[in-house]
Amino acid sequence: MYHSRIFHVRENVRPRGAEPYESESRLKTDIGDLIRRYVSVNEDYVLRLVSFVLASWIADRLPVAPYLSISLGPTMELEFETT
């Protein structure tokens, strides 16, 4: 474990279970709202980011784990690449 006067990080912190959600549509909307709230990103990328979040929840069941590459493009705007 890493100890600091400022913060404490516990190793292997994982969710303790799952609960039903209102609907798949509502879940995607709420994830998108969180992304918009905490990340300054072009609206065109929000759906990609939501898809990445959902895919990361089931990465152990996919043949290839999803990845997200974020970089500054030639116009100094964020560019995303996902698989």
C-alpha positions in Angstrom: 0.0 0.0 0.0 1.0 3.6 -0.6 0.8 5.9 2.3 0.9 9.7 2.2 -0.1 12.6 4.4 -2.3 13.8 1.5 -4.1 10.6 0.5 -4.2 6.9 1.0 -4.6 4.4 -1.8 -5.8 0.9 -1.1 -4.8 -1.9 -3.4 -7.3 -4.0 -5.3 -10.4 -1.9 -4.5 -13.2 -3.5 -6.5 -16.9 -3.2 -6.7 -18.8 -5.3 -4.2 -21.7 -6.2 -6.5 -24.1 -5.0 -9.0 -27.7 -3.7 -8.8 -30.3 -3.5 -11.5 -30.5 -0.2 -13.4 -33.6 1.6 -14.6 -32.8 0.8 -18.3 -29.8 0.4 -20.6 -30.7 3.8 -22.2 -30.8 5.5 -18.8 -27.4 4.0 -17.9 -25.8 5.2 -21.1 -27.3 8.7 -20.5 -26.0 8.8 -16.9 -22.5 7.7 -17.9 -22.5 10.4 -20.7 -23.7 13.0 -18.2 -20.8 12.1 -15.9 -18.3 12.4 -18.7 -19.7 15.8 -19.8 -19.5 17.0 -16.2 -15.8 16.0 -15.5 -14.2 16.0 -19.0 -14.1 18.9 -21.4 -14.6 17.0 -24.7 -16.4 17.5 -28.0 -19.9 16.0 -28.0 -18.9 13.8 -30.9 -16.7 11.8 -28.6 -19.1 11.2 -25.7 -20.7 8.2 -27.3 -17.3 6.6 -27.9 -16.3 7.2 -24.3 -19.6 5.8 -23.0 -19.0 2.7 -25.2 -15.5 2.3 -23.9 -16.7 2.5 -20.3 -19.3 -0.2 -20.9 -16.8 -2.4 -22.7 -14.3 -2.1 -19.9 -16.9 -3.6 -17.5 -16.8 -6.9 -19.5 -13.2 -6.8 -20.7 -12.5 -10.2 -19.2 -15.2 -11.7 -21.5 -13.9 -10.2 -24.7 -11.3 -11.7 -27.0 -9.3 -8.5 -27.0 -9.5 -5.9 -24.2 -10.7 -2.5 -25.2 -8.2 0.3 -25.1 -8.5 4.1 -25.4 -5.8 6.3 -26.8 -6.1 10.0 -26.2 -3.8 12.5 -27.9 -3.6 16.1 -29.2 -4.2 16.3 -32.9 -2.6 18.8 -35.3 -5.2 21.3 -34.4 -4.4 20.9 -30.7 -7.8 19.3 -30.1 -8.3 15.9 -28.4 -8.4 12.9 -30.7 -9.6 9.5 -29.6 -9.0 6.1 -30.9 -10.8 3.0 -29.6 -11.1 -0.6 -30.5 
